[in-house]
Amino acid sequence: MRRRPGIAGIQRDAKTREQYRSTGEEVRRASLQQMKDQLSLFKSKLEDFAVQHKADIRRDPVFRAQFHTMCANIGVDPLASNKGMWNELLGFGDFYYELGVQLLEACLASRPLNGGLVELGALRAAVERRRGSRSDPISEDDIVRAIRKLKVLGGGIDIITIGRGTYIRSVPGEFNTDKNKVMELAQAAGYISAAELASRVGWSAQRCERVLAELLKEGMAMIDDGAPDKVRLYWFPALTLQQQQQQQQH
């Protein structure tokens, strides 16, 4: 018959478990402190790097995007405060505030043409024209960061993906999956008909007409009744302008 452990054995096991627990806590505290020290060192090195390469960060948009990535990797947000050290060091707060105003102006100016939906590259080109050749160059990454800051203020501005493209929507309202699908299918040609939409996605005629009517009402689509076969086409200026820009680049 197996003997049950005595009082001494139970106390010895309890003491051993307590020693293991105490040792584990010490190891965790030491590891946490080591991580904090390492993170503090990284931040200090990052500040030194920013001071050394300040001009390059302001002048080169690719270098600036890489710097933002380095900051994100250690949990630093240079745009978190307009009054913080990073704004004093690099002027990031003023830079992105100015950029935000310029991109809002560009979105507003192009709204009669595209209904408040503009492709990211086209918006960058429009903003660069407003800034002039003497201003610091900007990248699409800069545009995205400025918009993310503007979203905090509300107003409906947002970044959306349609097919392979990235677009900025500057009008309030819902851009649901049906609207996204319609524009994704129209992306290649810049237009689509209700019949083609129904055929490609299997929607009812009523569903197709409803979503196309919503896009018309919001100014994102235009009607073309001049096709040779008399089929009504729905054109999307944001997609057409994107195609024209791509053709000019090639």
ZINOR-V389368 format. One record per residue. N is the residue number from 1. RES is the residue in one small letter. PHI is phi in whole degrees, 0 to 359 (none if undefined). BURIAL is + if it has 16 or more other ideal C-beta (glycine too) atoms within 10 Angstrom, else -. Layout:
N_RES_PHI_BURIAL + N_RES_PHI_BURIAL
This chain:
1_m_none_- + 2_r_286_- + 3_r_280_- + 4_r_280_- + 5_p_297_- + 6_g_277_- + 7_i_301_- + 8_a_297_- + 9_g_295_- + 10_i_296_- + 11_q_294_- + 12_r_294_- + 13_d_296_- + 14_a_296_- + 15_k_295_- + 16_t_295_- + 17_r_298_- + 18_e_295_- + 19_q_295_- + 20_y_299_- + 21_r_296_- + 22_s_295_- + 23_t_296_- + 24_g_298_- + 25_e_294_- + 26_e_296_- + 27_v_295_- + 28_r_296_- + 29_r_296_- + 30_a_295_- + 31_s_294_- + 32_l_296_- + 33_q_295_- + 34_q_296_- + 35_m_295_- + 36_k_296_- + 37_d_297_- + 38_q_293_- + 39_l_295_- + 40_s_298_- + 41_l_294_- + 42_f_301_- + 43_k_296_- + 44_s_296_- + 45_k_296_- + 46_l_294_+ + 47_e_297_- + 48_d_299_- + 49_f_297_- + 50_a_295_+ + 51_v_297_- + 52_q_292_- + 53_h_245_+ + 54_k_307_- + 55_a_296_- + 56_d_294_- + 57_i_296_+ + 58_r_285_+ + 59_r_272_- + 60_d_254_+ + 61_p_295_+ + 62_v_291_- + 63_f_297_- + 64_r_295_+ + 65_a_296_+ + 66_q_294_- + 67_f_295_+ + 68_h_300_+ + 69_t_296_- + 70_m_299_- + 71_c_298_+ + 72_a_297_- + 73_n_294_- + 74_i_244_- + 75_g_78_- + 76_v_254_+ + 77_d_245_- + 78_p_296_+ + 79_l_260_+ + 80_a_294_- + 81_s_214_- + 82_n_287_- + 83_k_252_- + 84_g_277_- + 85_m_298_- + 86_w_293_+ + 87_n_293_+ + 88_e_294_- + 89_l_282_- + 90_l_244_+ + 91_g_70_+ + 92_f_298_+ + 93_g_300_+ + 94_d_295_- + 95_f_299_+ + 96_y_282_+ + 97_y_295_+ + 98_e_299_- + 99_l_296_+ + 100_g_298_+ + 101_v_298_- + 102_q_294_+ + 103_l_287_+ + 104_l_295_+ + 105_e_297_- + 106_a_294_+ + 107_c_297_+ + 108_l_295_- + 109_a_294_- + 110_s_268_+ + 111_r_301_- + 112_p_299_- + 113_l_269_- + 114_n_238_+ + 115_g_71_+ + 116_g_91_+ + 117_l_234_+ + 118_v_225_+ + 119_e_292_+ + 120_l_303_+ + 121_g_296_+ + 122_a_293_+ + 123_l_293_+ + 124_r_300_+ + 125_a_298_- + 126_a_294_+ + 127_v_292_+ + 128_e_297_- + 129_r_294_- + 130_r_291_- + 131_r_287_+ + 132_g_87_- + 133_s_287_- + 134_r_273_- + 135_s_279_- + 136_d_298_+ + 137_p_295_- + 138_i_234_+ + 139_s_241_- + 140_e_296_- + 141_d_298_+ + 142_d_296_+ + 143_i_300_+ + 144_v_298_- + 145_r_295_+ + 146_a_295_+ + 147_i_293_+ + 148_r_298_- + 149_k_288_- + 150_l_291_+ + 151_k_300_- + 152_v_298_- + 153_l_278_- + 154_g_81_- + 155_g_98_- + 156_g_93_- + 157_i_290_+ + 158_d_203_+ + 159_i_250_- + 160_i_231_- + 161_t_248_- + 162_i_235_+ + 163_g_60_- + 164_r_263_- + 165_g_252_+ + 166_t_249_+ + 167_y_231_+ + 168_i_251_+ + 169_r_254_+ + 170_s_246_+ + 171_v_241_+ + 172_p_292_- + 173_g_130_- + 174_e_272_- + 175_f_251_+ + 176_n_277_- + 177_t_293_- + 178_d_296_+ + 179_k_297_+ + 180_n_299_+ + 181_k_295_+ + 182_v_302_+ + 183_m_288_+ + 184_e_297_+ + 185_l_291_+ + 186_a_275_+ + 187_q_298_+ + 188_a_293_- + 189_a_261_- + 190_g_93_+ + 191_y_208_+ + 192_i_198_+ + 193_s_255_+ + 194_a_297_+ + 195_a_294_- + 196_e_295_+ + 197_l_300_+ + 198_a_298_+ + 199_s_291_- + 200_r_279_- + 201_v_247_- + 202_g_76_- + 203_w_278_+ + 204_s_287_- + 205_a_299_- + 206_q_296_- + 207_r_295_- + 208_c_297_+ + 209_e_297_- + 210_r_295_- + 211_v_290_+ + 212_l_293_+ + 213_a_296_- + 214_e_295_+ + 215_l_293_+ + 216_l_295_- + 217_k_298_- + 218_e_278_+ + 219_g_85_+ + 220_m_274_+ + 221_a_231_+ + 222_m_227_+ + 223_i_268_- + 224_d_233_- + 225_d_258_- + 226_g_259_- + 227_a_293_- + 228_p_304_- + 229_d_272_- + 230_k_67_- + 231_v_279_- + 232_r_290_- + 233_l_249_+ + 234_y_248_+ + 235_w_266_- + 236_f_239_+ + 237_p_306_+ + 238_a_299_+ + 239_l_285_+ + 240_t_294_+ + 241_l_296_+ + 242_q_297_+ + 243_q_298_- + 244_q_298_- + 245_q_295_- + 246_q_295_- + 247_q_295_- + 248_q_296_- + 249_q_290_- + 250_h_267_-
